[in-house]
């Protein structure tokens, strides 16, 4: 029945689009560009993924629909767009991230082979006594790795999988904890690749007196109003301490207590099955490579940003270099350097020989193939929405909203959520909306800061919910969790925080004071969780 309904829906959609194509006009114009139809490819991919629980074909169908719309159903043009503007461009755009993914995969394989993960598991068993402790430790590690979300997702997953497995935390819950800290912490950390991206869109802004406003200062002023990111942390801590779950996550956690960490889908091998343990491994074999990677990543990012460039604009300017950096270059650079250091360290420590070290290279690469494939397809889909000029459609929808100034933060939050969810990109979303927000409000005003925060928070929220988001994909990879399981289980949690955030943006448009709004939001978030807990208790009674 489900397959028949899916087939019928697809046929109806194709017929509707064919009808619109026939009505395109004598001039041969494309009625799909810069209209609501520009978001349809992504929406189709998302709906298909949730219905079929199969992400590869769902993404590919979305890409094909996007190429068809862009070419007015011209088959030759569709194939050309699909291959050149979609897949090939996606691989080129994400090549740096591919390298970083493979490097991290190899490092995980090396550490597992050397017994570092097993040693950390033994240490964690002795020192982390409870399931709540394991989840809070995962959350804390995610907070500490604030440089970049990709780095965060994969590192936290690799380090914490043995610990959470030992305390019967489902892989879906681990993926949520990773995802819920990765992007939100990067979005409120002044020293991160995300802050650098935001600074790029806010540079050169002047106030009403003509004085230039510092991009970093504007970003920092927006942090207390980033309600979604901040309340997500409150939500995680409260949920762990209150010891309950709801929605699909409840079933996953119940099954994990019985020993089934995966619940649905093909079970990947657990870390205990993959890692070797002769009892001689050290916690240092795991901690040292991670610590070195963090330090080297910072230096690599500011190096790429021009911090060490003689005569450059950002020579010796740490904040400026971070604002000028490119994470897709800096992180792979850091990863390769640290990978070599890790190999030498483990060989000198006689934990691995050269042959065993080399065997870890293809093993680490193979572990990242699913994530690389999904990331390629998701990026191709984003390219299709870009060709269809979805940003122009959104800008046109907002340009007449000046009369609703005090309601605009809430409206901007919802619009940013929608765009980020449909396109799967936070950076692309705030790249679209920040210039619009800065043109609507008086630069430097409190309402302008709130509007920008709403844009950033909405971008993170939509990205957090979207199955085609790179961060969501990386979180699934980091937790070694079935991707659709991760999306379906975290969606109710994300929407709960989003609902409270929306209320706060309505309030902040009138109050315009973070000292008042944020405490109200914290109390409201905890109250909502208490209500949900009471409701779930009644359902179980």
N, C-alpha and C positions, 0 to 999 in steps of 0.2 A: 504493500500500500504506500509506504514511504517513497519507494522508487518511482511508482506511478505518479504520485503527486509531484515529485521533483521533476520528472520528465514533462508533465503537463505544464508546470510553471515555466520551464525553460522554453517550451514551444510557444506559450503565450507571450513571453518576453520577446522572443525573436520576431513573432508576428507583429507585435506592437512597434518594435524598432524598425521593421521593414516598412510599415505604414508611414512612420514618421520620415523615413528616408525618401519615400515616394513624394512626400509633401515638402521636400527641402527647398523647392523654389526653382524657377527657371534659370537662375544664375548659378545653380549648382552649389550653393552655399551649404555648409555643414551645420545642421540644426542642433547637433549634439555638443559642440564646443562652447564652453563658458556657460553651460546651463546645468540644471540639476542632473542631467544625464552624465555629466562628467564624473559624478560620484558613483554611478551605477556599477561599473566594473568592480570596484572595491567592495561595495555592498553585496553584490552577488557572490563574490569569493568568500566573504565573511559568513553569509547565510548558508552557503553550501558546506563550508567547513564545520559549522555547528550542527547541521543536519546529518551529514554523511560521516562526520568524525574522521575525515580523510583530507589532510591539508594540502598535499602535493597537487592532486587533480583539481581541487577547489581553486587554488591560486592560479593554476594554468588556465582554467576556464575564465576566470576574471581577466587575465591578460589577453586572451583571445577576444573576449567581448570588447575590451578597451581598444584593441587594434582594429576590430571591425567598425566600431563607432567612429574612430578617428579617420578611417578611410572610406566612410559611407558605404561599407559592405563591398568594397572592391577587393576581390580575393588576392590578386597579385600584390597590391599595396598593403593589404593586411599581413601577409606573410613577411614582406620586407620590413614593415614596422615591428612586427613581433620579434624577428631575429635581431635586426640592427639596433633599433631604438629601445627594444625591450631587453632581451637576454644579454646581448653583447655589451651594451652600455651598462647594464646592471653589474656584470662581472668587472668591468673596468672601474666603475664607481666604488665598488666594495672590495677591490683587490687588497688594499691595506688591511681591512678587517679580516679578510680570509687568512692572510698571513698570520695575523695576531691570534686568530682562532686555532690555527694549526700549531703554532708555537706553544700555546697554552695546553693544547691536547697532548703534545709531546712531553711537556713538563709534567703533566699529571701522570702520564705513563711512566716516566722516569722515577718520579717520587714513589709511585705504587710499587714499581719493580724493586726499588731500593729498600722498601719497608717503612718509608716515612709515614705513609698514611696509616699503616697498621699500628705504628708506634703512637701516632696521635690518637688513634682509636682507643688504645690501651690507656693512655693518659686521660682521655675524656671519660672513659668508663669509671676511672677512679675518682675524678674530680667533678664531673657533671652527673649528679645523682638522679635527676628527675627529667621527665619529658618536657616540662615547662622550662627547665634550665637549658636543655638542648635547643629549644626554640628561641629563647632569649639570647643565647650565645650566638646563634645564627644571625639574629637581628643586630646584635652589637657588632659583629664582624662586618656586616653589610654597611653599618654606619661608619665604621673606621676606614673602609675603602671607598673614599668619596671622589677619587680622581676621575674615574670614567665608568659608565654603566656597563659596558661590555666586560671590562676588566673585573668589575664588581661581580657580575652574574656568574662568570665562569670560575673565578677564584673562590668565592664563597661556596659555590656548589661543590667544587673539588675538595675543599677542606672539611666541609660540614656533613657531607653525605654519610661517611662512616658513623658519625656521632648520632645523627638523627635516625639512621637505620637501627642503631643499637637501642634507641629509646622508642621505637615503633612510631615514628612520625611518618605519615604517608609522604610519598614523593610529590603528590599534588600540594600538600601543605608546605613542604620545603620549597617548591617552585614559587609558591605565593610569597613566602617570607623573603626569598631572594628578589623577586620582581618588585615587591612593595618597598624595598629599601634602595634598590639600585638607582632607578631614575629619580625618585623623590629626594634622596640625599644629594645627588649630583645637581639637582635643580635649586638647592638652597645653599650649596657650598661655593663660596666666592672663588676658590681655587679648584676648578674642575673644567673638563672639556665643555660641559654644558654652559657654564658661566661665560666661557670664552666665546661660545656661539652666540649667546644673547648679546654680549658686548659688541659683537660685529654688527648687529642690527640697531644698536642704540648709540653708536659712535656719531659724533658731530651734532648731537642734540643741544639746542640752546634754549634758555629760559626767556621770559618776556622781555627782560632787560638786555638780551643779546649775549649773555655770558654762557660759555659752553659748560654743559653738565657732564661730569665724569660718568662714563659707562659703568664702572665698578661701583661708584657711589649710588647710582640709580638702581643697580642690581641689588645692592645690600639693603636699600630702603624698601625694596619690594619683598624681601624675605619674610617679614612678619605677616604679610598679607597673603602669602602662598598657602592658603588654608588646606588645600588638598594634600600637599606634601607633608605639612606639619601634623595634620589630623590623621594621616595614614599611620604615622609613628604612634600616636596616642591609641589608635584602633588596635594595632598589633599588640602593644603591651597590655592593654585592657583585656583583649580577647584571650591572650595566653594566661593571664592571671585569673580570669573568670572561668577558665577551663570549660569552654563549650564551643561548639561549631554549629553552623546552620547552612542550609542550601546543599548542593551536591558534595561540598567538602565534608559534611557530617558523615556521609556514607564512606568516603575514602578513609577518614580517621577511624571509624568503627572497624573497617576491614583491616587497617594497619595494626590495630590492637590484637587482631587474630593472626597476624603474621603476613597478611597480603598488603604489601606497600604500594601496589600499583592499581588494584581494583579492576580497571578496564584496560584493554589493549595488550599488545605484545610486551611481555616483561623483558626489559633490558637486564643484563647482568648487574648484580649489585656490586658495590665497590669491594666488598669482602671476597667476592668470587674473583675479581680482577687483580687485587693487590696480593703481593707475596709477603710472607711473614716468617722469617727464620729466627725472630726474637732479637736480632742484633740491630735492627733499625732504630733510629733516634728521632725524637720529635723535631730536633734541629734540622733533620733532613727534609722536613716539610716546611717548617717555619722560616728557615733561612732563605730558601729560594723565593718565597712569597714576599718576605721583607725586602730583599734585594730588588725584586721586581717593582715594588711600590716606590722605592727611592730612585731607581734608575728611570722609572716612568716619568717622575716629576722632572728630572734633569733632561730627559729626551723631549718632553713637551715644551719646556722653555727654550731648549736648543733649537727646535724647529720654529719656534716663535721669534727667534732672532736675539735671544738674551746674550749670546756670546759673539754675535756678529760685529766685527770691528767696523765702526762708522755707521752701523745700522740705526734705525729709528728707535729700536727697543733694547739697545746695548745697556745691560745692567738694570733694566726696568722689568722686575719680576712680574708685576701685574700686567704690564703692557705686553710682555712676551706671551703670557698665558692667554691674553685676549687675542693674540695674533697667531696662535698655534693651530696646527691641524692634527687632530687626534688620529686620523687614519694613516698618518705618516709617523708621528711620534711614538704611538703604542707599538706598532710592528718593529720599529727601530729598537725600542727598549726590550721587547720580547726576544729578539734575536740575540742581543748582547747577553741577557740574563740566561737564555737557554745554553749558550756556550759556557758561561760561568758555572751553571748547574751541572752540566756534563763533566767539566773538569773537576769540580768539587766531589761529585759522587765517585769518579774514577780514583781520585787521590785518596778518598776515604775507604777505597776498596770495597764499596758496596756494589759496584757494577764494573764489569770489564768493557773494553771497547766494543766487542761484538754485541753484548747485551744492550749497551747504550744505543747502538745503531738500530737494533731490533725495535726499539721504542718509537723510532721515527714514523714508520708506516702505521704502527698501532695507534699512535696519537692522531695521525691524519685521518685514519678510518673512523675514529670516535667522533670526529667533527664533521664528517660528510653529510649527515642528515641536517645539521644546523646550517651548513654552507648552502645546501640545496634549497632549503626553505628561505634563507636570506636572499639568495639569487632571485627566486620567484617573487618574493615580496617586494624587492627593489624594482623588479621589472613591472610589477603592478603599479607601483608609485610613479614610475616613468610614464605609464599610460594615462594616469590621472593628470600628470603634468602636461602631456601633449594635448589633453582635452581642456586644459586651462581651468581647472577647478578653482584655482585661486581667484581668477577674474570673477567667477560666479559669486564667490563668497564676498569679495570686496563690493560688488554691486548690491548685494543684499544688505550690507551694513552702511552704505554711504548716506542713507537718509535717516539715520538713527539719532541725529543730534538732539532731537526734542526729548529723548529719554535718558538724559545724561546720568541721573542718579541710579537708574535701573541698568545702565550699560555694563557695569562690572559683572552682574549676574548673566546678562545676555551674552557678553563676550566669553564668559566661562563656558556656557552651553555651546556656543558656536565653535569654540576651540576644541571642546570634547568631541563634537560631531566630526569635525575635519580630521582630527588626529585619529579617531576611531576608524574612519572610512579610508584614510590614506596610510595609516600605520606609522606615521612619523611625527615626533614631537618637534624636532628641529625645523622640519618643513612647515609645520603649522605656525609656530611662533615667528618663523621667517615671513610668512604671509601676513599675519595679524599685527605684529608689533608696529610696522610702519602705519597701518590703519589706525591703531590705538593712539599713537603719538600725534596723528593728524586730527583726531577727534577731540582730544583733551588739550588743555593748556600745558605745555611742557613744564615739568618741574612742580606742578600742582599735586596735592595729595590724591586727588581723584585720578590723575594720570598714573601715579604709582600704583594705585589700586587696580586700575584697568589693565596695566601691564602685568601685574601679579595674577589677575584673573586669566589673562591670556596664557601665561606660563603654566599655571595650575591646571587649566583646562587641557592644555597640550599634553601634560603628564598623565592626566586622568584618562583621556581618550587613548593614548599610547598604552597605558596600563591595561585597558580593557580589550584592546584590539588583537585578534589572533594573527594579524599580518605585521605586527610591530616587531622590529628587530630586537628590542629589549625583551619582549615577551618570548620570542624565539630563543634568545640567549638564556633566559631563565629556565625554560624547558630543558635546554641542552645542559645547563649547569646542574640541574637536579636529576638529569637523566629520567625525565618524566614524559609520558605521552603528551604531545603538544596540545591536543584538543582537550584532554583532561585538565591540564593546567588552566586553559582559557575558561572552561565551563565552571570550574570550582572557584576561581578567583573573581568572576564577574559579579556575583551578589555582594561580595565584600567591597569591591571597588565602587559599586553603585551606592552602597550605604554611605561611604565616606563622601562620595560626590553629592549626594542629596543634602547632607549637612553643610558641605562647602557652599552649595548653591544658596542656601538660606543665609549663610554668613556674608556672601557677596551682595545679597539684597540689603542686608543690614548695613554693611560697610559703605554702601553708596550714600547712605544718609548720615551715619555716625562718623565715618572717615577717621577712625582712631583704632589702631591695631591693639593698643593696651586694653581697650574695652572689648573689642570683637573677638580676639583670640581666646581669652579665658572663657567667654560665653560659648565659643565653639568647642572647647575641651569638655566643658560640663555637658553640653548638648550631645556630644559624641558618646560620652560614657553613659548618659541617660538612655540614649537610643539602644545601646548594647544591652542595658539592663532590661529594657522592654522586650527586645528580641529574645533574650534568654528566658524571660517569663513566658513568652509565647511558645517557644520550643518545648518548655517543660509541660505546658498544657497539651501540646500535640502528642507528647510521649505518654501522658497520663491515661 
